[in-house]
Amino acid sequence: VQLQAFGGGLVQAGDSLRLSCAASGRTFSSYAMGWFRQAPGKEREFVAGISWSGSSTYYADSVKGRFTISRDNAKNTVYLQMNSLKPEDTAVYYCAASSVVVTTTPGGYKYWGQGTQVTVSS
């Protein structure tokens, strides 16, 4: 599976962005998907995850209620809708695919996209 994330940009605090992650390959629907982010000087952290069917979603406490993860298996795409953005959301955002289940640890994901920069100004 090859993943390509896009949709990042420079926004102001309180604005919204929607990230997309397009996957190649016919087996996309069999993978659990996750979004991670990494700010400068910090470790990569889990943001949100979604099961292969889309029936289960998971969020980091820091984004719960503001971010929504979804997927469209017909389009081989997973989305991250980010609302009420804060400066502390500034990071490079990565999408990742797990052949097992959603996990909050980066090591649980086999495939990674290249990342898209999100910058939130105050």
C-alpha positions as CSV (number, residue, x, y, z in Angstrom):
1,V,0.0,0.0,0.0
2,Q,1.3,3.4,-0.9
3,L,-0.1,6.4,0.9
4,Q,-0.1,10.1,0.0
5,A,-1.3,12.7,2.5
6,F,-2.3,16.2,1.4
7,G,-4.4,19.1,2.4
8,G,-2.1,20.8,5.0
9,G,-1.5,24.5,5.0
10,L,-1.2,27.7,7.0
11,V,-4.3,28.7,8.9
12,Q,-5.3,30.9,11.9
13,A,-6.3,29.6,15.3
14,G,-10.0,28.6,15.2
15,D,-9.9,27.7,11.5
16,S,-10.6,24.3,10.0
17,L,-8.7,22.0,7.6
18,R,-9.4,18.7,6.1
19,L,-6.5,16.3,5.4
20,S,-6.8,13.5,2.9
21,C,-4.8,10.4,2.5
22,A,-5.1,8.6,-0.8
23,A,-4.0,5.0,-0.9
24,S,-3.0,2.8,-3.8
25,G,-3.8,-0.9,-4.0
26,R,-6.9,-2.9,-3.9
27,T,-6.6,-4.0,-0.3
28,F,-7.1,-0.5,1.3
29,S,-10.3,-1.6,2.8
30,S,-8.6,-4.3,4.8
31,Y,-6.3,-1.9,6.7
32,A,-7.0,0.0,9.8
33,M,-5.8,3.6,9.3
34,G,-4.3,6.1,11.6
35,W,-3.2,9.8,11.6
36,F,-0.1,10.8,13.5
37,R,1.7,14.1,13.9
38,Q,5.2,15.2,14.7
39,A,6.1,18.7,15.8
40,P,9.7,19.9,15.7
41,G,11.8,18.4,18.5
42,K,9.0,16.1,19.6
43,E,8.1,12.4,19.1
44,R,5.6,11.3,16.6
45,E,2.2,11.1,18.4
46,F,-1.1,9.4,17.6
47,V,-3.9,11.7,16.6
48,A,-6.8,9.5,15.4
49,G,-7.5,6.0,14.1
50,I,-10.2,4.2,12.3
51,S,-11.0,0.5,11.8
52,W,-11.0,-1.1,8.4
53,S,-14.8,-0.8,8.2
54,G,-15.0,2.6,9.6
55,S,-17.3,1.5,12.4
56,S,-14.8,2.3,15.1
57,T,-12.8,5.5,15.6
58,Y,-10.2,6.5,18.2
59,Y,-8.8,9.9,19.2
60,A,-6.1,11.4,21.3
61,D,-7.5,13.3,24.2
62,S,-5.9,16.5,22.8
63,V,-8.1,16.4,19.7
64,K,-11.2,14.7,20.9
65,G,-14.3,16.8,20.0
66,R,-12.3,18.9,17.4
67,F,-11.0,16.3,14.9
68,T,-13.0,13.7,13.0
69,I,-11.5,10.8,11.2
70,S,-13.4,9.0,8.4
71,R,-12.8,6.9,5.4
72,D,-14.3,6.1,2.0
73,N,-13.2,2.6,1.0
74,A,-14.6,3.1,-2.5
75,K,-12.2,6.0,-3.0
76,N,-9.3,4.4,-1.1
77,T,-9.1,7.6,1.0
78,V,-9.1,8.4,4.7
79,Y,-9.8,11.9,5.9
80,L,-9.0,14.0,9.0
81,Q,-11.4,16.9,9.5
82,M,-9.7,19.3,11.9
83,N,-11.9,22.1,13.5
84,S,-11.1,24.7,16.0
85,L,-7.4,24.5,15.3
86,K,-4.9,25.6,17.9
87,P,-1.3,26.7,17.6
88,E,-0.3,23.5,19.4
89,D,-1.8,21.5,16.5
90,T,1.1,22.7,14.4
91,A,3.0,19.7,13.1
92,V,3.7,17.5,10.1
93,Y,0.7,15.1,9.8
94,Y,1.2,11.5,8.6
95,C,-1.3,8.9,7.6
96,A,-0.4,5.2,8.2
97,A,-1.9,1.8,7.5
98,S,-2.0,-1.1,9.9
99,S,-2.8,-4.6,8.7
100,V,-4.0,-5.6,12.2
101,V,-5.9,-3.1,14.4
102,V,-5.8,0.5,15.3
103,T,-3.0,1.2,17.7
104,T,-1.6,4.4,19.2
105,T,2.0,3.4,18.7
106,P,3.8,4.2,15.4
107,G,5.4,0.8,15.4
108,G,2.0,-0.8,14.8
109,Y,1.7,0.6,11.3
110,K,3.4,-0.9,8.3
111,Y,2.9,1.7,5.7
112,W,3.3,5.5,6.0
113,G,2.6,8.5,3.8
114,Q,5.1,11.3,3.3
115,G,3.4,13.8,5.6
116,T,1.7,17.1,5.1
117,Q,2.6,20.3,7.1
118,V,-0.1,22.0,9.2
119,T,0.7,25.4,10.7
120,V,-1.7,27.2,12.9
121,S,-0.9,30.8,13.7
122,S,-2.2,32.5,16.9
